[in-house]
Amino acid sequence: METPKRLEQALIKLYNAFHNNELNPECCSACAVGNILDNRDSWKHLTNGHGSLELSYVGRVHQNLGRKFNGYSPLELLQIEKVFLEACGFVVPLCHYNPKPQDPTNKETLFNGLCAVVAHLCKLDNVANVMDYSKIFEYEKDTPVYQFDVIYE
């Protein structure tokens, strides 16, 4: 199955952001959606609350006109961000009185968020989760289904 272009581009951007320490759940231009949208924060006008699924007036207009931002509709973008924030340990929508993780830019926290986002992005495009490694552990009659060449140095 071929990977849809929007999914491939989103995965590359998120991968680079993660490894370049440019992913920050509390910054609209450096969060999951901010990175997917080329580090722009204009998407924040699609909703009145960071992490909310409720479209603002501007968001509803864009949604109703069928507008896409790097391949994603306004509602899809809000869903992606909500998944990311919740998997990072935030209570959404973000506000000063809602609990948040102690260190929101901790690599493990961000990795958990990215795993959830990647699964969600794959689901949006009806693609098997590219991060699902369970296949390598499949077995039949106590024998691995897949064989790997192991190189010892």
DSSP file with accessible surface (Angstrom, degrees, kcal/mol):
  #  RESIDUE AA STRUCTURE BP1 BP2  ACC     N-H-->O    O-->H-N    N-H-->O    O-->H-N    TCO  KAPPA ALPHA  PHI   PSI    X-CA   Y-CA   Z-CA
    1    1 A M              0   0  188      0, 0.0     2,-0.3     0, 0.0   126,-0.0   0.000 360.0 360.0 360.0 136.3    0.0    0.0    0.0
    2    2 A E        -     0   0  179      1,-0.1     3,-0.0   125,-0.0     0, 0.0  -0.612 360.0-119.3 -83.5 139.8    1.3    3.4   -0.9
    3    3 A T        -     0   0   51     -2,-0.3    -1,-0.1     1,-0.1   124,-0.0  -0.631  31.7-114.2 -78.8 126.9    1.7    6.0    1.8
    4    4 A P     >  -     0   0   44      0, 0.0     4,-2.5     0, 0.0     5,-0.2  -0.296  23.1-120.8 -59.2 145.8   -0.5    9.1    1.2
    5    5 A K  H  > S+     0   0  151      1,-0.2     4,-2.7     2,-0.2     5,-0.2   0.887 110.7  53.1 -58.6 -42.6    1.6   12.2    0.6
    6    6 A R  H  > S+     0   0   38      1,-0.2     4,-2.2     2,-0.2    -1,-0.2   0.903 111.1  47.5 -63.3 -37.1    0.1   14.2    3.5
    7    7 A L  H  > S+     0   0    0      2,-0.2     4,-2.7    -3,-0.2     5,-0.2   0.948 112.0  49.0 -67.4 -47.0    1.0   11.3    5.9
    8    8 A E  H  X S+     0   0  103     -4,-2.5     4,-2.3     1,-0.2    -2,-0.2   0.934 113.5  46.6 -58.9 -45.9    4.5   11.0    4.6
    9    9 A Q  H  X S+     0   0   75     -4,-2.7     4,-2.3     1,-0.2    -1,-0.2   0.910 112.5  49.9 -65.0 -41.7    5.2   14.7    4.9
   10   10 A A  H  X S+     0   0    2     -4,-2.2     4,-2.6    -5,-0.2     5,-0.2   0.922 110.7  49.9 -62.6 -43.4    3.7   14.9    8.4
   11   11 A L  H  X S+     0   0   37     -4,-2.7     4,-2.7     2,-0.2     5,-0.2   0.912 110.6  49.4 -63.0 -41.7    5.8   11.9    9.6
   12   12 A I  H  X S+     0   0   86     -4,-2.3     4,-2.6    -5,-0.2     5,-0.2   0.936 112.5  47.6 -63.2 -44.7    9.0   13.4    8.2
   13   13 A K  H  X S+     0   0   48     -4,-2.3     4,-2.5     1,-0.2    -2,-0.2   0.917 114.5  45.7 -64.5 -42.4    8.3   16.8    9.9
   14   14 A L  H  X S+     0   0    4     -4,-2.6     4,-2.5     2,-0.2    -1,-0.2   0.901 112.0  51.7 -69.1 -39.6    7.4   15.2   13.2
   15   15 A Y  H  X S+     0   0  143     -4,-2.7     4,-2.4    -5,-0.2     5,-0.2   0.947 113.1  44.8 -59.2 -49.5   10.5   12.9   13.0
   16   16 A N  H  X S+     0   0   74     -4,-2.6     4,-2.0     1,-0.2    -2,-0.2   0.912 112.6  51.1 -63.4 -42.6   12.8   15.9   12.4
   17   17 A A  H  <>S+     0   0    1     -4,-2.5     5,-3.2    -5,-0.2     6,-0.4   0.922 111.2  48.7 -61.7 -42.6   11.1   18.0   15.1
   18   18 A F  H ><5S+     0   0   27     -4,-2.5     3,-1.2     1,-0.2    -2,-0.2   0.949 116.1  41.3 -62.9 -48.6   11.5   15.2   17.6
   19   19 A H  H 3<5S+     0   0   98     -4,-2.4    -1,-0.2     1,-0.3    -2,-0.2   0.710 115.1  50.5 -77.6 -18.8   15.2   14.5   16.8
   20   20 A N  T 3<5S-     0   0   91     -4,-2.0    -1,-0.3    -5,-0.2    -2,-0.2   0.231 111.9-117.1 -98.3  11.3   16.1   18.2   16.5
   21   21 A N  T < 5S+     0   0  125     -3,-1.2    -3,-0.2    -4,-0.1    -4,-0.1   0.881  78.4 126.8  54.5  42.5   14.5   19.1   19.9
   22   22 A E      < +     0   0  101     -5,-3.2     2,-0.5    -6,-0.2    -4,-0.2  -0.028  37.2 103.0-117.0  28.0   12.0   21.3   18.2
   23   23 A L        +     0   0    7     -6,-0.4     8,-0.2    -5,-0.2    87,-0.1  -0.960  37.4 163.1-116.6 123.7    8.8   19.8   19.6
   24   24 A N    >   -     0   0   53      6,-2.5     3,-1.7    -2,-0.5     6,-0.3  -0.904  27.7-156.2-143.9 112.7    7.0   21.6   22.4
   25   25 A P  T 3  S+     0   0    0      0, 0.0     6,-0.1     0, 0.0    -1,-0.1   0.724  94.6  54.3 -62.5 -21.5    3.4   20.7   23.3
   26   26 A E  T 3  S+     0   0   80      4,-0.1     2,-0.5     5,-0.1    24,-0.0   0.449  94.7  77.2 -94.4   1.6    2.9   24.2   24.9
   27   27 A C    X>  -     0   0   44     -3,-1.7     3,-1.3     1,-0.1     4,-1.2  -0.948  69.3-148.3-116.7 122.6    3.9   26.2   21.8
   28   28 A C  T 34 S+     0   0   26     -2,-0.5    15,-0.1     1,-0.3    -1,-0.1   0.693 100.0  44.9 -64.9 -19.5    1.5   26.5   18.9
   29   29 A S  T 34 S+     0   0   38      1,-0.1    -1,-0.3    10,-0.1    10,-0.1   0.556 120.3  39.0 -98.9  -7.6    4.2   26.7   16.3
   30   30 A A  T <4 S+     0   0   18     -3,-1.3    -6,-2.5    -6,-0.3    -2,-0.2   0.331  94.1  96.2-122.4   5.0    6.3   23.8   17.8
   31   31 A C  S  X S-     0   0    0     -4,-1.2     4,-2.4    -8,-0.2     5,-0.2  -0.101  97.4 -81.2 -80.8-171.4    3.6   21.3   18.9
   32   32 A A  H  > S+     0   0    0      2,-0.2     4,-2.2     1,-0.2     5,-0.2   0.964 132.8  38.4 -59.3 -52.1    2.5   18.4   16.7
   33   33 A V  H  > S+     0   0    0      1,-0.2     4,-2.5     2,-0.2     7,-0.2   0.912 112.8  57.3 -69.3 -39.0    0.2   20.5   14.5
   34   34 A G  H  4>S+     0   0    0      1,-0.2     5,-2.5     2,-0.2     6,-0.8   0.916 110.5  44.6 -56.6 -41.5    2.6   23.4   14.5
   35   35 A N  H ><5S+     0   0    6     -4,-2.4     3,-1.5     3,-0.2    -1,-0.2   0.910 110.4  53.0 -70.6 -40.2    5.3   21.2   13.1
   36   36 A I  H 3<5S+     0   0    2     -4,-2.2    -2,-0.2     1,-0.3    -1,-0.2   0.873 109.4  51.9 -60.9 -33.2    3.0   19.6   10.5
   37   37 A L  T ><5S-     0   0   11     -4,-2.5     3,-0.8     3,-0.2    -1,-0.3  -0.063 128.5 -95.6 -97.5  33.7    2.1   23.1    9.4
   38   38 A D  T < 5S-     0   0   68     -3,-1.5    -3,-0.2     1,-0.2    -2,-0.1   0.856  75.9 -58.9  60.9  39.8    5.7   24.2    8.9
   39   39 A N  T 3 <S+     0   0   82     -5,-2.5     2,-0.3     1,-0.2    -1,-0.2   0.766  98.1 140.1  61.1  32.2    6.1   25.8   12.3
   40   40 A R    <   -     0   0  144     -3,-0.8     3,-0.2    -6,-0.8    -1,-0.2  -0.787  41.7-160.0 -99.5 147.6    3.3   28.3   11.8
   41   41 A D    >   +     0   0   69     -2,-0.3     3,-2.0     1,-0.1     4,-0.2   0.352  64.9 103.6-108.0   7.9    0.9   29.1   14.6
   42   42 A S  G >   +     0   0   71      1,-0.3     3,-1.7     2,-0.2    -1,-0.1   0.766  67.2  74.2 -62.7 -20.4   -1.9   30.5   12.5
   43   43 A W  G >  S+     0   0    6      1,-0.3     3,-2.5    -3,-0.2    -1,-0.3   0.756  76.2  78.5 -63.5 -22.0   -3.8   27.2   13.0
   44   44 A K  G X  S+     0   0   83     -3,-2.0     3,-1.1     1,-0.3    -1,-0.3   0.733  81.8  66.6 -62.7 -17.9   -4.6   28.3   16.6
   45   45 A H  G <  S+     0   0  110     -3,-1.7    14,-0.5     1,-0.2    13,-0.3   0.540  81.7  77.2 -79.4  -4.8   -7.3   30.6   15.2
   46   46 A L  G <  S+     0   0    7     -3,-2.5    10,-2.6    12,-0.2     2,-0.3   0.635 107.2  22.4 -76.6 -14.1   -9.2   27.5   14.1
   47   47 A T  B <   -A   55   0A   9     -3,-1.1     8,-0.2     8,-0.3     3,-0.1  -0.946  69.1-131.3-145.0 163.8  -10.3   27.0   17.8
   48   48 A N  S    S+     0   0  143      6,-0.6     2,-0.4    -2,-0.3     7,-0.1   0.483  94.0  46.0 -95.6  -4.6  -10.7   29.1   20.9
   49   49 A G  S >  S-     0   0   18      5,-0.3     3,-2.6     3,-0.1     2,-0.4  -0.973  84.6-119.0-143.6 126.1   -8.8   26.6   23.1
   50   50 A H  T 3  S+     0   0   33     -2,-0.4    44,-3.2    44,-0.3     3,-0.1  -0.470 107.7  18.1 -62.8 114.6   -5.5   24.8   22.5
   51   51 A G  T 3  S+     0   0    2     -2,-0.4    -1,-0.3     1,-0.4     2,-0.2   0.330  97.7 125.9 103.1  -3.7   -6.5   21.2   22.7
   52   52 A S    <   -     0   0   26     -3,-2.6    -1,-0.4     2,-0.1    30,-0.1  -0.566  53.6-151.0 -86.5 150.0  -10.2   21.7   22.1
   53   53 A L        +     0   0   74     -2,-0.2     2,-0.6    -3,-0.1    -1,-0.1   0.397  66.9 108.2 -94.6   0.4  -12.1   20.0   19.3
   54   54 A E        -     0   0  135     -5,-0.1    -6,-0.6    24,-0.1    -5,-0.3  -0.706  67.6-136.4 -85.8 117.1  -14.5   22.9   19.1
   55   55 A L  B     -A   47   0A  22     -2,-0.6    -8,-0.3    -8,-0.2    -9,-0.1  -0.487  13.7-134.7 -70.6 139.2  -14.0   25.0   15.9
   56   56 A S     >  -     0   0    6    -10,-2.6     4,-3.0    -2,-0.2     5,-0.2  -0.233  38.2 -90.0 -76.3 179.6  -14.0   28.7   16.2
   57   57 A Y  H  > S+     0   0  166      1,-0.2     4,-2.3     2,-0.2     5,-0.2   0.949 132.9  48.1 -57.8 -46.4  -16.0   30.8   13.8
   58   58 A V  H  > S+     0   0   65    -13,-0.3     4,-2.4     1,-0.2    -1,-0.2   0.921 111.8  50.3 -60.5 -43.7  -12.9   31.0   11.6
   59   59 A G  H  > S+     0   0    0    -14,-0.5     4,-2.7     1,-0.2    -1,-0.2   0.901 109.5  50.1 -61.9 -42.6  -12.4   27.3   11.9
   60   60 A R  H  X S+     0   0  117     -4,-3.0     4,-3.0     2,-0.2     5,-0.2   0.898 109.4  51.9 -64.0 -39.9  -16.0   26.6   10.9
   61   61 A V  H  X S+     0   0   50     -4,-2.3     4,-1.9    -5,-0.2    -2,-0.2   0.961 113.3  43.4 -61.0 -49.6  -15.7   28.8    7.9
   62   62 A H  H  <>S+     0   0   42     -4,-2.4     5,-2.4     2,-0.2     4,-0.4   0.906 115.2  49.7 -62.9 -41.7  -12.6   27.0    6.7
   63   63 A Q  H ><5S+     0   0   58     -4,-2.7     3,-1.2     1,-0.2    -2,-0.2   0.936 111.8  47.7 -62.1 -47.3  -14.1   23.6    7.5
   64   64 A N  H 3<5S+     0   0  136     -4,-3.0    -1,-0.2     1,-0.3    -2,-0.2   0.792 109.5  53.3 -67.5 -28.1  -17.3   24.4    5.6
   65   65 A L  T 3<5S-     0   0  109     -4,-1.9    -1,-0.3    -5,-0.2    -2,-0.2   0.511 114.3-119.0 -82.4  -5.0  -15.4   25.7    2.6
   66   66 A G  T < 5 +     0   0   51     -3,-1.2    -3,-0.2    -4,-0.4    -2,-0.1   0.730  51.2 171.0  76.4  22.6  -13.4   22.4    2.5
   67   67 A R      < -     0   0  117     -5,-2.4     2,-0.4    -6,-0.2    -1,-0.2  -0.347  16.4-158.6 -68.7 146.1  -10.1   24.0    3.1
   68   68 A K        -     0   0  118      5,-0.2     2,-0.5     6,-0.1     5,-0.2  -0.961   9.3-153.6-125.8 144.0   -7.1   21.9    3.8
   69   69 A F  B >  S-B   72   0B  61      3,-3.0     3,-1.9    -2,-0.4    -2,-0.0  -0.969  86.6 -23.8-119.7 109.8   -3.8   22.8    5.5
   70   70 A N  T 3  S-     0   0   60     -2,-0.5    -1,-0.1     1,-0.3   -60,-0.1   0.845 132.1 -47.9  49.8  37.3   -0.9   20.6    4.3
   71   71 A G  T 3  S+     0   0   30      1,-0.2     2,-0.4   -64,-0.0    -1,-0.3   0.294 119.0 106.4  94.5  -7.1   -3.6   18.1    3.4
   72   72 A Y  B <   -B   69   0B   0     -3,-1.9    -3,-3.0   -66,-0.1    -1,-0.2  -0.868  63.2-130.2-113.0 139.9   -5.6   18.2    6.7
   73   73 A S     >  -     0   0   10     -2,-0.4     4,-2.4    -5,-0.2     5,-0.2  -0.335  34.0-104.5 -74.7 162.1   -9.0   19.8    7.4
   74   74 A P  H  > S+     0   0    0      0, 0.0     4,-2.1     0, 0.0     5,-0.2   0.915 122.5  49.2 -54.6 -43.5   -9.4   22.1   10.4
   75   75 A L  H  > S+     0   0   59      1,-0.2     4,-2.2     2,-0.2     5,-0.2   0.903 109.3  51.8 -66.2 -39.0  -11.2   19.5   12.4
   76   76 A E  H  > S+     0   0   32      1,-0.2     4,-2.5     2,-0.2    -1,-0.2   0.912 108.5  52.3 -62.3 -40.2   -8.5   16.9   11.6
   77   77 A L  H  X S+     0   0    0     -4,-2.4     4,-2.4     1,-0.2    -2,-0.2   0.916 109.2  48.8 -62.5 -42.3   -5.8   19.3   12.8
   78   78 A L  H  X S+     0   0    2     -4,-2.1     4,-2.3     1,-0.2    -1,-0.2   0.889 111.0  50.7 -65.9 -37.3   -7.7   19.8   16.1
   79   79 A Q  H  X S+     0   0   61     -4,-2.2     4,-2.5     2,-0.2    -2,-0.2   0.922 109.4  50.8 -64.1 -44.0   -8.1   16.1   16.6
   80   80 A I  H  X S+     0   0    0     -4,-2.5     4,-2.3     1,-0.2    -2,-0.2   0.936 112.1  46.8 -59.0 -47.0   -4.3   15.6   15.9
   81   81 A E  H  X S+     0   0    1     -4,-2.4     4,-2.8     1,-0.2     5,-0.2   0.911 110.8  51.4 -66.1 -39.2   -3.4   18.2   18.5
   82   82 A K  H  X S+     0   0   56     -4,-2.3     4,-2.6     1,-0.2     5,-0.3   0.936 110.3  49.2 -63.0 -44.5   -5.8   16.8   21.1
   83   83 A V  H  X S+     0   0   37     -4,-2.5     4,-2.3     1,-0.2    -1,-0.2   0.929 113.1  48.2 -59.1 -45.8   -4.4   13.3   20.7
   84   84 A F  H  X S+     0   0    0     -4,-2.3     4,-1.6    -5,-0.2    -2,-0.2   0.953 113.0  45.9 -61.1 -51.0   -0.8   14.7   21.1
   85   85 A L  H  <>S+     0   0    0     -4,-2.8     5,-2.5     1,-0.2     4,-0.4   0.924 114.0  47.5 -62.1 -45.5   -1.5   16.8   24.1
   86   86 A E  H ><5S+     0   0   88     -4,-2.6     3,-1.3    -5,-0.2    -1,-0.2   0.914 111.0  51.1 -64.3 -40.6   -3.4   14.0   26.0
   87   87 A A  H 3<5S+     0   0   35     -4,-2.3    -1,-0.2    -5,-0.3    -2,-0.2   0.774 106.4  56.2 -69.3 -23.0   -0.7   11.4   25.2
   88   88 A C  T 3<5S-     0   0    5     -4,-1.6    -1,-0.3    -3,-0.2    -2,-0.2   0.500 127.6-100.5 -83.2  -5.6    1.8   13.9   26.6
   89   89 A G  T < 5S+     0   0   44     -3,-1.3    -3,-0.2    -4,-0.4     2,-0.2   0.579  75.9 136.8 101.0  12.0   -0.1   14.0   29.8
   90   90 A F      < -     0   0   10     -5,-2.5     2,-0.5    -6,-0.2    -1,-0.3  -0.565  51.6-132.7 -87.7 154.3   -2.0   17.2   29.5
   91   91 A V        -     0   0   65      8,-1.5     4,-0.3    -2,-0.2     7,-0.1  -0.926  49.1 -97.6-100.0 126.5   -5.7   17.8   30.4
   92   92 A V  S    S+     0   0   25     -2,-0.5     2,-0.2     2,-0.1   -41,-0.1  -0.740  96.9  40.6-106.4 155.7   -7.3   19.6   27.5
   93   93 A P  S    S-     0   0   59      0, 0.0   -42,-0.2     0, 0.0     2,-0.1   0.595  94.1-118.4 -70.1 156.7   -8.0   22.3   26.6
   94   94 A L        +     0   0   43    -44,-3.2   -44,-0.3    -2,-0.2     2,-0.3  -0.416  50.9 146.1 -65.5 133.5   -4.8   23.8   28.0
   95   95 A C    >   -     0   0   46     -4,-0.3     3,-1.1     3,-0.2    -4,-0.1  -0.957  60.3 -97.1-160.0 165.2   -5.4   26.4   30.6
   96   96 A H  T 3  S+     0   0  181     -2,-0.3    -2,-0.0     1,-0.2    -1,-0.0   0.744 118.7  47.1 -62.3 -25.4   -3.6   27.5   33.7
   97   97 A Y  T 3  S+     0   0  172      2,-0.1    -1,-0.2    -3,-0.0    -3,-0.1   0.598  89.8  94.3 -97.0  -8.4   -5.7   25.5   36.2
   98   98 A N  S <  S-     0   0   39     -3,-1.1    -3,-0.2    -7,-0.1    -8,-0.0  -0.618  84.8-104.1 -81.9 142.7   -5.6   22.1   34.3
   99   99 A P        -     0   0   86      0, 0.0    -8,-1.5     0, 0.0    -4,-0.1  -0.255  41.7-177.9 -61.8 150.8   -2.9   19.6   35.3
  100  100 A K        -     0   0  116    -10,-0.2   -10,-0.2    -6,-0.1   -11,-0.1  -0.950  34.6 -80.7-143.9 163.1    0.1   19.2   33.0
  101  101 A P        -     0   0   23      0, 0.0   -12,-0.1     0, 0.0   -13,-0.0  -0.288  37.0-120.9 -65.9 153.1    3.2   17.0   33.0
  102  102 A Q  S    S+     0   0  202      1,-0.3     0, 0.0     2,-0.1     0, 0.0   0.901 107.4  19.8 -58.6 -46.2    6.1   18.0   35.2
  103  103 A D  S >  S-     0   0   82      1,-0.1     3,-1.9     3,-0.0    -1,-0.3  -0.791  70.3-177.3-128.3  88.8    8.5   18.2   32.2
  104  104 A P  T 3  S+     0   0   12      0, 0.0    -1,-0.1     0, 0.0    -2,-0.1   0.677  83.0  52.1 -65.3 -16.2    6.4   18.6   29.0
  105  105 A T  T 3  S+     0   0   67    -81,-0.1     2,-0.1     4,-0.1   -82,-0.1   0.277  75.9 131.0-104.8  14.6    9.5   18.5   26.8
  106  106 A N    <>  -     0   0   64     -3,-1.9     4,-2.7     1,-0.1     5,-0.3  -0.419  65.5-125.8 -62.2 136.4   11.0   15.3   28.3
  107  107 A K  H  > S+     0   0   78      1,-0.2     4,-2.7     2,-0.2     5,-0.2   0.869 109.4  50.6 -57.1 -39.5   11.9   13.0   25.4
  108  108 A E  H  > S+     0   0  141      2,-0.2     4,-2.3     1,-0.2    -1,-0.2   0.921 110.9  49.0 -66.7 -40.9    9.8   10.1   26.8
  109  109 A T  H  > S+     0   0   28     -6,-0.2     4,-2.0     2,-0.2    -2,-0.2   0.938 114.1  45.6 -61.0 -48.0    6.8   12.3   27.2
  110  110 A L  H  X S+     0   0    6     -4,-2.7     4,-2.8     1,-0.2    -2,-0.2   0.888 110.3  54.3 -65.2 -37.3    7.2   13.6   23.6
  111  111 A F  H  X S+     0   0   92     -4,-2.7     4,-2.7    -5,-0.3    -1,-0.2   0.919 107.5  50.2 -63.4 -42.5    7.8   10.1   22.3
  112  112 A N  H  X S+     0   0   77     -4,-2.3     4,-1.8     1,-0.2    -1,-0.2   0.913 111.9  48.8 -60.3 -42.8    4.5    8.9   23.9
  113  113 A G  H  X S+     0   0    0     -4,-2.0     4,-2.3     1,-0.2    -2,-0.2   0.920 111.6  48.8 -62.3 -43.6    2.8   11.9   22.3
  114  114 A L  H  X S+     0   0   14     -4,-2.8     4,-3.2     2,-0.2     5,-0.3   0.898 107.1  54.9 -66.0 -39.9    4.3   11.1   18.9
  115  115 A C  H  X S+     0   0   37     -4,-2.7     4,-2.1     1,-0.2    -1,-0.2   0.924 111.1  45.6 -58.3 -43.6    3.3    7.4   19.0
  116  116 A A  H  X S+     0   0   32     -4,-1.8     4,-2.2     2,-0.2    -1,-0.2   0.902 113.8  48.9 -66.5 -40.8   -0.3    8.4   19.6
  117  117 A V  H  X S+     0   0    0     -4,-2.3     4,-3.3     2,-0.2     5,-0.2   0.931 110.1  50.6 -65.8 -44.7   -0.2   11.0   16.8
  118  118 A V  H  X S+     0   0   10     -4,-3.2     4,-2.5     1,-0.2     5,-0.2   0.932 110.8  49.3 -60.7 -43.3    1.4    8.6   14.3
  119  119 A A  H  X S+     0   0   36     -4,-2.1     4,-2.2    -5,-0.3    -1,-0.2   0.923 113.7  46.9 -60.2 -42.2   -1.3    6.0   15.1
  120  120 A H  H  X S+     0   0   36     -4,-2.2     4,-2.5     2,-0.2    -2,-0.2   0.916 110.9  50.6 -67.4 -43.2   -4.0    8.7   14.7
  121  121 A L  H  X S+     0   0    0     -4,-3.3     4,-1.3     1,-0.2    -2,-0.2   0.915 111.4  48.9 -60.9 -41.9   -2.5   10.0   11.4
  122  122 A C  H  <>S+     0   0    1     -4,-2.5     5,-2.8    -5,-0.2     3,-0.3   0.912 110.1  51.6 -64.1 -40.2   -2.4    6.5   10.0
  123  123 A K  H ><5S+     0   0  157     -4,-2.2     3,-1.5     1,-0.2    -2,-0.2   0.905 104.7  56.5 -63.4 -41.1   -6.0    5.9   11.1
  124  124 A L  H 3<5S+     0   0   40     -4,-2.5    -1,-0.2     1,-0.3    -2,-0.2   0.844 114.8  38.8 -58.7 -33.7   -7.1    9.1    9.3
  125  125 A D  T 3<5S-     0   0   31     -4,-1.3    -1,-0.3    -3,-0.3    -2,-0.2   0.244 112.6-116.7-102.4  12.9   -5.6    7.7    6.1
  126  126 A N  T < 5 +     0   0  137     -3,-1.5     2,-0.4     1,-0.2    -3,-0.2   0.905  69.1 139.3  52.5  46.1   -6.7    4.1    6.6
  127  127 A V      < -     0   0   24     -5,-2.8    -1,-0.2    -6,-0.1    -2,-0.1  -0.933  61.7-101.6-118.6 143.0   -3.1    2.9    6.7
  128  128 A A        -     0   0   83     -2,-0.4     2,-0.3     1,-0.1    -3,-0.0  -0.345  54.8 -87.7 -60.0 143.3   -1.7    0.4    9.2
  129  129 A N    >   -     0   0   58      1,-0.2     3,-1.7     2,-0.1    -1,-0.1  -0.361  34.6-151.5 -58.2 117.7    0.2    2.0   12.0
  130  130 A V  T 3  S+     0   0   79      1,-0.3    -1,-0.2    -2,-0.3    -2,-0.1   0.646  93.8  54.9 -69.3 -13.7    3.7    2.4   10.8
  131  131 A M  T 3  S+     0   0   65    -16,-0.1     2,-1.0     2,-0.0    -1,-0.3   0.353  75.2 116.2-100.8   7.2    5.0    2.2   14.3
  132  132 A D    <   +     0   0   88     -3,-1.7     3,-0.4     1,-0.2    -4,-0.0  -0.641  32.8 170.3 -79.6 105.4    3.4   -1.1   15.1
  133  133 A Y    >   +     0   0  169     -2,-1.0     3,-1.2     1,-0.2     4,-0.4   0.338  48.5 102.4 -97.1   6.9    6.3   -3.4   15.7
  134  134 A S  G >   +     0   0   56      1,-0.3     3,-1.7     2,-0.2     4,-0.2   0.800  67.6  71.3 -64.2 -24.7    4.2   -6.3   17.0
  135  135 A K  G >  S+     0   0  106     -3,-0.4     3,-1.8     1,-0.3    -1,-0.3   0.857  88.5  61.8 -59.4 -34.6    4.5   -8.1   13.7
  136  136 A I  G <  S+     0   0   76     -3,-1.2    -1,-0.3     1,-0.3    10,-0.2   0.692 103.4  50.8 -68.9 -13.4    8.2   -8.9   14.3
  137  137 A F  G <  S+     0   0  142     -3,-1.7    -1,-0.3    -4,-0.4    -2,-0.2   0.335  81.7 122.4-103.4   6.9    7.1  -10.9   17.4
  138  138 A E    <   +     0   0   71     -3,-1.8     7,-2.2    -4,-0.2     8,-0.5  -0.393  38.1 178.2 -68.6 146.4    4.5  -13.0   15.6
  139  139 A Y  E     -C  144   0C 157      5,-0.3     2,-0.4     6,-0.1    -2,-0.1  -0.974  23.7-155.2-147.1 157.0    5.1  -16.8   15.8
  140  140 A E  E >  S-C  143   0C 141      3,-2.8     3,-1.4    -2,-0.3    -2,-0.0  -0.990  83.5  -9.7-133.8 126.0    3.4  -20.0   14.7
  141  141 A K  T 3  S-     0   0  196     -2,-0.4    -1,-0.1     1,-0.3     0, 0.0   0.926 130.0 -54.1  52.4  48.4    4.1  -23.3   16.5
  142  142 A D  T 3  S+     0   0  151      1,-0.2    -1,-0.3    -3,-0.0    -3,-0.0   0.672 117.6 111.7  63.3  18.5    6.8  -21.7   18.6
  143  143 A T  E <  S-C  140   0C  81     -3,-1.4    -3,-2.8     0, 0.0    -1,-0.2  -0.986  74.4-110.4-122.7 133.3    8.7  -20.5   15.5
  144  144 A P  E     -C  139   0C  69      0, 0.0    -5,-0.3     0, 0.0    -7,-0.1  -0.309  15.6-145.7 -59.8 140.6    9.0  -16.9   14.4
  145  145 A V  S    S+     0   0   56     -7,-2.2     2,-0.4   -10,-0.2    -6,-0.1   0.868  87.0  45.7 -72.7 -36.8    7.0  -15.9   11.4
  146  146 A Y  S    S-     0   0   97     -8,-0.5     2,-0.4   -11,-0.2    -1,-0.1  -0.884  74.9-151.6-112.7 138.1    9.7  -13.5   10.2
  147  147 A Q        -     0   0  143     -2,-0.4     2,-0.4    -3,-0.0    -2,-0.0  -0.874   9.0-162.7-107.6 142.6   13.4  -14.1   10.2
  148  148 A F        -     0   0  120     -2,-0.4     2,-0.7     2,-0.0    -2,-0.0  -0.945  22.9-122.4-123.9 143.6   16.0  -11.5   10.6
  149  149 A D        -     0   0  161     -2,-0.4     2,-0.6     2,-0.0    -2,-0.0  -0.764  30.2-156.2 -81.4 118.6   19.7  -11.6    9.7
  150  150 A V        -     0   0   91     -2,-0.7     2,-0.6     2,-0.0    -2,-0.0  -0.875   4.6-161.4-101.4 125.2   21.5  -10.8   13.0
  151  151 A I        -     0   0  138     -2,-0.6     2,-0.5     2,-0.0    -2,-0.0  -0.925   2.3-162.7-109.5 121.9   25.0   -9.4   12.6
  152  152 A Y              0   0  200     -2,-0.6    -2,-0.0     0, 0.0     0, 0.0  -0.879 360.0 360.0-103.5 134.7   27.3   -9.6   15.6
  153  153 A E              0   0  229     -2,-0.5    -2,-0.0     0, 0.0     0, 0.0  -0.804 360.0 360.0-113.6 360.0   30.4   -7.4   15.6
